[in-house]
């Protein structure tokens, strides 16, 4: 039955089907499971190499105890040794029972051999041969039983050695526990005495303070209160003074920057006048993020801009390479974060006549915008109030407030509790500054969640518009997406 179940299990395993049956072995303490091995040797089922002998079990437990002795505490060692001592006693009792059972087996084998000898004289032919074979098997069993008794005697001696070792180790562990407990009690008593001395010293100090320093303490408290009052009165004024001073410095810097740009423009005009070059148009506006540039005629002979073809370009400060800004074909252009550190150029064409206008320098960043975006990056979701002015290129007359959510993984446009658009960052998404005209160009942005669907969003301020663009590009970059505008080549780190 065992062989059939094994063959069936092997067949099921080869077919890659989970096994649902296992080998069933009926164990009996009365009848041993004998097998006939090579050279007619009688094998006991307990000699299966998968079943550990008592000697191996004892050796393994001893090795584990010695190994654990290095990393267990004294109390744990004592408990382990006590359990080991109990196990050794149990093994000794089992060895005694097995020895008694072995003696009983010897008696049974002798009776069986005598019965077979008496039967041998009564039979003849093939039956006699079977009886002789049975007698040989009984003798082999007697020999193996004798060998097993020798092993049992040896195991019994080892168990006794282990029991004595565990008993001695248990006593040593108990001694160590008692020593550790006494040491801990001494340390606790010392700590209590130290705490009592500290308490007595504090009480003495308090008595001395109450006796001699009560008046000084009241004066000190009054001074502290006065100092706090002065600090509360003067600290806000200092902060306000610093803020006013910082605002004044920003205004002065903006004025000086504007004055510098005007001087550079006048210098360029005078240089062109010396070269007999007639300037028809000029760029007006601050060359910084958060403002907008506008082409204005500076001559009475200049053609109307509505009749001209206009195209804006970015010029790299490193190699002077010109990059076309797709969609920037109006007389007004609001720089976006991509333009920071680059110069801008406007090309005006009419009847084959070409006029080129360049900014005097590169586009400057907005003050404090970088640190503001860094603070927003730490948030899970950032909300911006916007007004939708166009949907899919068609003007949207409603001016109701929407909320643009810029998150770690996606962007979402909502109106109240209703979601208008929601998309994860992808290669088809575009987000940039609006490239049209109007007085709110610096506050507007273009958002394409997916192909064939776009919005023009007007923010509350120029700072919100630029912060939203920078934040979205930063979070999209963390998702391995380069978020840019139409036909833009997004530089790394933007």
C-alpha positions as CSV (number, residue, x, y, z in Angstrom):
1,X,0.0,0.0,0.0
2,X,2.9,2.3,0.8
3,X,4.6,1.7,-2.6
4,X,1.3,2.3,-4.4
5,X,0.7,5.6,-2.7
6,X,4.3,6.7,-3.4
7,X,4.0,5.8,-7.1
8,X,0.7,7.7,-7.3
9,X,2.2,10.7,-5.5
10,X,5.2,10.7,-7.9
11,X,2.8,10.6,-10.9
12,X,0.8,13.5,-9.6
13,X,4.0,15.5,-9.0
14,X,5.2,14.9,-12.5
15,X,1.8,16.2,-13.8
16,X,2.3,19.5,-11.9
17,X,-0.9,19.0,-10.0
18,X,-0.9,19.7,-6.2
19,X,-0.8,16.5,-4.2
20,X,-4.0,15.7,-2.3
21,X,-3.0,12.5,-0.6
22,X,0.1,11.5,1.4
23,X,1.6,8.2,2.4
24,X,-0.4,6.6,5.3
25,X,1.7,4.7,7.8
26,X,-0.1,2.8,10.6
27,X,2.2,2.9,13.6
28,X,1.9,0.2,16.3
29,X,3.8,-0.1,19.6
30,X,3.1,-3.8,19.9
31,X,4.2,-5.2,16.5
32,X,7.6,-3.9,15.1
33,X,7.7,-3.1,11.4
34,X,10.5,-5.5,10.1
35,X,11.8,-5.4,6.6
36,X,14.1,-7.9,4.7
37,X,17.1,-6.0,3.4
38,X,20.2,-7.1,1.4
39,X,21.7,-10.5,2.2
40,X,18.5,-11.4,4.1
41,X,19.3,-8.9,6.8
42,X,16.4,-7.9,9.0
43,X,15.8,-4.1,9.1
44,X,13.8,-2.4,11.8
45,X,11.5,0.5,10.6
46,X,13.0,2.6,13.4
47,X,16.4,2.4,11.6
48,X,15.0,4.8,8.9
49,X,17.7,7.5,8.4
50,X,15.0,10.1,8.4
51,X,14.3,9.3,12.1
52,X,17.0,10.6,14.5
53,X,18.3,8.2,17.1
54,X,18.3,9.1,20.8
55,X,22.1,9.7,20.6
56,X,21.7,12.2,17.8
57,X,18.8,14.0,19.6
58,X,20.9,14.3,22.8
59,X,23.9,15.6,20.9
60,X,21.8,18.1,19.1
61,X,20.1,19.4,22.2
62,X,23.4,19.7,24.0
63,X,25.0,21.6,21.1
64,X,22.0,24.0,21.0
65,X,22.2,24.6,24.8
66,X,25.9,25.4,24.6
67,X,25.3,27.7,21.7
68,X,22.5,29.5,23.4
69,X,24.5,29.9,26.6
70,X,26.5,32.7,24.9
71,X,23.5,34.8,24.0
72,X,20.8,34.0,26.6
73,X,20.4,35.8,29.9
74,X,21.2,34.0,33.2
75,X,17.5,33.5,34.0
76,X,16.8,32.1,30.6
77,X,19.8,29.8,30.9
78,X,18.5,28.5,34.2
79,X,15.1,27.8,32.7
80,X,16.6,26.1,29.7
81,X,18.9,23.9,31.9
82,X,15.9,22.9,34.1
83,X,13.9,21.9,31.0
84,X,17.0,20.0,29.7
85,X,17.3,18.2,33.0
86,X,13.6,17.2,32.8
87,X,14.1,16.0,29.2
88,X,17.2,14.0,30.3
89,X,15.2,12.3,33.0
90,X,12.5,11.5,30.5
91,X,15.1,10.1,28.2
92,X,16.5,8.0,31.0
93,X,13.0,6.6,31.8
94,X,12.4,5.8,28.1
95,X,15.7,4.0,28.0
96,X,14.8,2.0,31.0
97,X,11.4,1.0,29.4
98,X,13.1,0.2,26.1
99,X,15.6,-2.0,28.0
100,X,12.7,-3.9,29.7
101,X,11.0,-4.2,26.3
102,X,14.2,-5.6,24.8
103,X,14.5,-8.2,27.5
104,X,10.9,-9.2,26.8
105,X,11.7,-9.4,23.1
106,X,14.6,-11.8,23.9
107,X,12.3,-14.1,25.8
108,X,9.7,-14.0,22.9
109,X,12.4,-14.7,20.3
110,X,13.8,-17.7,22.4
111,X,10.3,-19.1,22.7
112,X,9.7,-18.6,19.0
113,X,13.0,-20.3,18.1
114,X,12.1,-23.3,20.4
115,X,8.7,-23.6,18.8
116,X,10.2,-23.5,15.3
117,X,12.9,-26.2,16.3
118,X,10.1,-28.4,17.5
119,X,8.1,-27.8,14.3
120,X,11.2,-28.5,12.2
121,X,11.3,-32.1,13.2
122,X,7.6,-32.6,12.3
123,X,7.6,-31.3,8.8
124,X,9.5,-32.3,5.6
125,X,10.1,-31.1,2.2
126,X,9.4,-27.4,1.3
127,X,7.7,-26.7,4.6
128,X,11.0,-27.8,6.3
129,X,12.9,-25.3,4.2
130,X,10.4,-22.5,5.2
131,X,10.8,-23.4,8.8
132,X,14.7,-23.3,8.6
133,X,14.4,-19.9,6.8
134,X,12.2,-18.6,9.7
135,X,14.7,-19.9,12.2
136,X,17.5,-18.0,10.4
137,X,15.4,-14.8,10.5
138,X,14.7,-15.3,14.2
139,X,18.5,-15.8,14.9
140,X,19.2,-12.6,12.8
141,X,16.6,-10.8,14.9
142,X,18.3,-12.0,18.1
143,X,21.7,-10.7,16.8
144,X,20.3,-7.3,15.9
145,X,18.4,-7.2,19.2
146,X,21.7,-7.8,21.0
147,X,23.4,-5.1,19.0
148,X,20.5,-2.7,19.8
149,X,20.9,-3.5,23.5
150,X,24.5,-2.5,23.3
151,X,23.6,0.8,21.7
152,X,20.9,1.3,24.3
153,X,23.4,0.7,27.1
154,X,25.8,3.3,25.5
155,X,22.9,5.8,25.0
156,X,21.9,5.3,28.6
157,X,25.4,6.1,29.8
158,X,25.4,9.2,27.6
159,X,22.0,10.2,28.9
160,X,23.4,9.9,32.5
161,X,26.4,12.0,31.6
162,X,24.1,14.6,30.0
163,X,21.8,14.6,33.1
164,X,24.7,15.1,35.4
165,X,26.0,17.9,33.2
166,X,22.6,19.6,33.0
167,X,22.1,19.2,36.8
168,X,25.5,20.8,37.4
169,X,24.7,23.6,34.9
170,X,21.3,24.2,36.4
171,X,22.9,24.5,39.9
172,X,25.5,26.9,38.4
173,X,22.8,28.9,36.7
174,X,20.8,29.1,39.9
175,X,23.9,30.4,41.7
176,X,24.4,33.0,39.0
177,X,20.7,34.0,39.3
178,X,21.1,34.4,43.0
179,X,24.3,36.4,42.6
180,X,22.7,38.7,40.0
181,X,19.7,39.2,42.2
182,X,21.9,40.1,45.1
183,X,23.9,42.5,42.9
184,X,20.7,44.1,41.6
185,X,19.4,44.5,45.1
186,X,22.6,46.2,46.2
187,X,22.5,48.5,43.2
188,X,18.8,49.4,44.0
189,X,19.7,50.1,47.6
190,X,22.6,52.3,46.5
191,X,20.3,54.2,44.1
192,X,17.7,54.7,46.8
193,X,20.4,56.1,49.1
194,X,21.6,58.5,46.4
195,X,18.1,59.7,45.7
196,X,17.5,60.2,49.4
197,X,20.7,62.2,49.7
198,X,19.7,64.4,46.7
199,X,16.2,64.9,48.2
200,X,17.7,66.0,51.5
201,X,20.1,68.4,49.7
202,X,17.2,69.9,47.8
203,X,15.1,70.3,50.9
204,X,18.1,72.0,52.6
205,X,18.5,74.3,49.6
206,X,14.9,75.2,49.6
207,X,14.9,76.0,53.3
208,X,18.0,78.2,52.8
209,X,16.4,79.9,49.8
210,X,13.1,80.6,51.6
211,X,15.1,82.0,54.6
212,X,17.5,84.3,52.8
213,X,16.5,84.7,49.1
214,X,12.8,85.3,49.1
215,X,13.1,89.0,48.4
216,X,15.8,88.4,45.7
217,X,13.5,85.9,44.0
218,X,10.6,88.4,43.9
219,X,12.9,91.1,42.4
220,X,14.2,88.6,39.8
221,X,10.6,87.7,38.8
222,X,9.8,91.3,38.4
223,X,12.9,91.8,36.2
224,X,11.9,88.8,34.1
225,X,8.4,90.1,33.6
226,X,9.7,93.5,32.6
227,X,12.1,91.9,30.2
228,X,9.2,89.9,28.6
229,X,7.1,93.0,28.3
230,X,9.9,94.9,26.6
231,X,10.5,92.0,24.3
232,X,6.9,91.7,23.3
233,X,6.7,95.5,22.7
234,X,9.9,95.7,20.6
235,X,10.2,92.4,18.7
236,X,7.2,93.0,16.4
237,X,8.4,96.5,15.6
238,X,11.8,95.1,14.6
239,X,10.2,92.5,12.3
240,X,8.0,95.2,10.7
241,X,11.0,97.4,10.3
242,X,12.9,94.6,8.6
243,X,10.0,93.8,6.3
244,X,9.6,97.5,5.4
245,X,13.3,97.8,4.7
246,X,13.2,94.6,2.6
247,X,10.2,95.9,0.6
248,X,12.0,99.2,0.1
249,X,15.1,97.4,-1.2
250,X,13.0,95.4,-3.6
251,X,11.4,98.6,-4.9
252,X,14.7,100.3,-5.3
253,X,16.1,97.2,-7.1
254,X,13.2,97.1,-9.5
255,X,13.5,100.8,-10.2
256,X,17.3,100.5,-10.8
257,X,16.7,97.4,-13.0
258,X,14.0,99.4,-15.0
259,X,16.3,102.4,-15.3
260,X,19.2,100.1,-16.4
261,X,17.0,98.6,-19.1
262,X,15.9,102.0,-20.3
263,X,19.5,103.2,-20.5
264,X,20.5,100.1,-22.4
265,X,17.6,100.7,-24.8
266,X,18.7,104.3,-25.3
267,X,22.2,103.2,-25.9
268,X,21.1,100.7,-28.5
269,X,18.9,103.4,-30.2
270,X,21.8,105.9,-30.2
271,X,24.1,103.2,-31.7
272,X,21.6,102.4,-34.4
273,X,21.2,106.1,-35.1
274,X,24.9,106.4,-35.5
275,X,24.8,103.5,-37.9
276,X,21.8,105.1,-39.8
277,X,19.5,102.2,-38.8
278,X,15.9,103.2,-38.5
279,X,14.2,101.4,-35.6
280,X,10.5,100.9,-36.1
281,X,9.6,98.9,-33.0
282,X,10.8,98.3,-29.5
283,X,10.2,95.9,-26.6
284,X,8.5,97.4,-23.6
285,X,8.2,95.7,-20.1
286,X,10.3,94.3,-17.4
287,X,12.6,91.5,-18.5
288,X,11.7,89.3,-15.5
289,X,9.4,86.3,-14.6
290,X,6.0,87.6,-13.5
291,X,5.8,90.4,-16.1
292,X,5.1,90.6,-19.8
293,X,6.8,92.0,-22.8
294,X,5.0,94.0,-25.5
295,X,6.1,95.1,-29.0
296,X,5.4,98.9,-29.5
297,X,6.0,101.0,-32.6
298,X,8.6,103.8,-32.0
299,X,8.3,105.5,-35.4
300,X,5.4,107.1,-37.3
301,X,6.4,105.1,-40.4
302,X,6.0,101.8,-38.6
303,X,3.3,99.5,-40.1
304,X,0.4,98.3,-38.0
305,X,1.3,95.3,-36.0
306,X,-2.0,93.7,-36.9
307,X,-0.8,93.5,-40.5
308,X,2.6,91.9,-39.5
309,X,3.6,88.3,-38.8
310,X,5.1,87.9,-35.4
311,X,7.1,85.1,-33.9
312,X,8.9,84.9,-30.5
313,X,12.1,82.8,-29.9
314,X,14.2,81.8,-26.9
315,X,18.0,82.3,-27.2
316,X,20.3,80.1,-25.2
317,X,22.9,82.0,-23.1
318,X,25.5,79.3,-23.7
319,X,25.6,78.8,-27.5
320,X,23.2,81.5,-28.7
321,X,21.0,78.8,-30.3
322,X,17.5,80.0,-31.2
323,X,14.5,78.0,-30.2
324,X,11.0,78.7,-31.6
325,X,8.3,79.2,-29.0
326,X,5.3,77.5,-30.5
327,X,2.1,79.5,-30.4
328,X,3.8,82.8,-29.4
329,X,2.6,84.9,-32.4
330,X,1.1,87.9,-30.6
331,X,2.6,91.3,-29.8
332,X,2.5,90.4,-26.1
333,X,4.4,87.6,-24.5
334,X,4.6,86.7,-20.8
335,X,7.8,84.9,-19.9
336,X,7.5,81.5,-18.2
337,X,9.9,79.5,-16.0
338,X,11.5,77.9,-19.1
339,X,12.6,81.4,-20.2
340,X,14.6,82.2,-17.0
341,X,18.3,82.5,-17.8
342,X,17.6,82.9,-21.5
343,X,17.2,85.9,-23.8
344,X,14.0,86.5,-25.8
345,X,13.7,87.6,-29.4
346,X,10.7,88.8,-31.4
347,X,10.8,88.6,-35.2
348,X,8.4,90.9,-37.1
349,X,7.8,90.2,-40.9
350,X,5.9,92.3,-43.4
351,X,6.2,92.1,-47.2
352,X,9.6,90.4,-46.9
353,X,10.9,93.1,-44.5
354,X,12.3,91.6,-41.3
355,X,12.6,93.4,-38.0
356,X,14.3,91.6,-35.0
357,X,13.9,92.8,-31.4
358,X,16.0,91.3,-28.6
359,X,15.8,91.7,-24.9
360,X,18.8,93.6,-23.4
361,X,19.7,90.5,-21.2
362,X,18.4,87.2,-20.0
363,X,15.0,86.9,-18.2
364,X,15.5,87.3,-14.4
365,X,13.8,84.9,-11.9
366,X,11.0,86.1,-9.6
367,X,12.2,87.0,-6.1
368,X,11.4,84.3,-3.5
369,X,9.7,82.0,-6.0
370,X,12.2,79.2,-5.7
371,X,11.9,78.9,-1.9
372,X,8.1,79.1,-2.2
373,X,8.0,76.2,-4.6
374,X,10.4,74.2,-2.4
375,X,7.9,74.6,0.5
376,X,5.0,73.5,-1.7
377,X,6.9,70.3,-2.8
378,X,6.7,69.0,0.8
379,X,2.9,69.0,0.6
380,X,0.9,66.0,-0.8
381,X,-1.6,68.2,-2.7
382,X,-1.5,71.9,-3.5
383,X,-4.6,73.9,-4.5
384,X,-4.7,77.0,-6.8
385,X,-7.8,79.1,-7.4
386,X,-8.3,79.6,-11.2
387,X,-10.8,80.8,-13.7
388,X,-11.3,78.8,-16.9
389,X,-11.2,81.2,-19.9
390,X,-11.0,78.7,-22.7
391,X,-11.9,75.0,-23.2
392,X,-10.5,73.2,-26.3
393,X,-9.7,76.5,-27.9
394,X,-13.3,78.0,-27.5
395,X,-13.8,81.0,-25.2
396,X,-15.6,80.1,-21.9
397,X,-17.7,83.1,-20.8
398,X,-18.3,81.8,-17.2
399,X,-16.0,83.4,-14.5
400,X,-16.8,81.0,-11.7
401,X,-13.9,80.0,-9.5
402,X,-12.4,76.5,-10.1
403,X,-9.6,74.8,-8.1
404,X,-6.6,73.3,-9.8
405,X,-5.0,70.5,-7.7
406,X,-1.3,69.8,-8.3
407,X,-0.4,66.5,-6.7
408,X,2.4,64.0,-6.4
409,X,1.1,61.8,-9.2
410,X,-1.6,63.7,-11.1
411,X,-3.3,67.1,-11.7
412,X,-7.0,67.7,-11.2
413,X,-9.4,70.5,-12.0
414,X,-12.5,70.8,-9.9
415,X,-15.5,73.1,-9.5
416,X,-16.9,72.6,-6.0
417,X,-17.3,68.9,-5.5
418,X,-17.5,68.1,-9.2
419,X,-14.3,67.0,-11.0
420,X,-13.9,68.6,-14.4
421,X,-10.6,66.9,-15.5
422,X,-8.3,64.5,-13.8
423,X,-5.2,62.9,-15.3
424,X,-1.9,61.4,-14.2
425,X,1.4,62.8,-15.4
426,X,2.1,61.4,-18.9
427,X,4.0,62.2,-22.0
428,X,0.8,63.6,-23.6
429,X,0.2,66.1,-20.9
430,X,1.3,69.7,-21.5
431,X,1.5,72.6,-19.0
432,X,3.0,76.0,-19.8
433,X,2.4,79.7,-19.7
434,X,-0.2,81.0,-22.1
435,X,1.3,82.4,-25.3
436,X,-1.4,84.8,-26.4
437,X,-2.0,88.4,-25.6
438,X,-4.2,90.3,-23.2
439,X,-3.5,92.2,-20.0
440,X,-3.6,89.0,-18.0
441,X,-1.1,87.0,-20.0
442,X,1.3,86.9,-17.1
443,X,-1.3,85.2,-14.9
444,X,-2.6,82.7,-17.4
445,X,-1.5,79.2,-18.3
446,X,-2.2,76.5,-20.9
447,X,-3.0,73.0,-19.7
448,X,-3.5,69.9,-21.9
449,X,-4.4,66.9,-19.7
450,X,-4.5,64.6,-22.8
451,X,-4.5,64.9,-26.5
452,X,-7.5,66.7,-28.0
453,X,-8.5,68.3,-24.7
454,X,-7.1,71.6,-23.3
455,X,-7.8,74.5,-20.9
456,X,-6.6,78.1,-20.5
457,X,-6.5,78.9,-16.8
458,X,-6.2,82.4,-15.2
459,X,-4.6,82.4,-11.8
460,X,-5.1,84.9,-9.0
461,X,-1.6,86.3,-9.4
462,X,1.6,85.9,-11.5
463,X,3.3,84.2,-8.6
464,X,0.6,81.5,-8.4
465,X,0.8,80.9,-12.1
466,X,4.6,80.5,-12.2
467,X,4.6,78.5,-8.9
468,X,2.0,76.0,-10.3
469,X,4.0,75.5,-13.5
470,X,7.3,75.0,-11.6
471,X,5.7,72.7,-9.0
472,X,3.9,70.5,-11.7
473,X,7.1,70.2,-13.7
474,X,9.1,69.3,-10.5
475,X,6.6,66.6,-9.5
476,X,6.3,65.2,-13.0
477,X,10.0,65.0,-13.3
478,X,10.0,62.8,-10.1
479,X,7.7,60.5,-12.1
480,X,10.2,60.5,-15.1
481,X,7.9,62.8,-17.1
482,X,9.2,66.0,-18.8
483,X,6.2,68.3,-18.6
484,X,6.5,71.2,-21.1
485,X,4.6,73.2,-23.6
486,X,3.8,72.5,-27.2
487,X,7.0,71.7,-29.2
488,X,9.2,72.6,-26.2
489,X,12.4,70.7,-25.6
490,X,12.4,70.5,-21.8
491,X,15.8,71.0,-20.2
492,X,16.8,68.6,-17.4
493,X,16.2,69.9,-13.9
494,X,13.4,72.3,-14.8
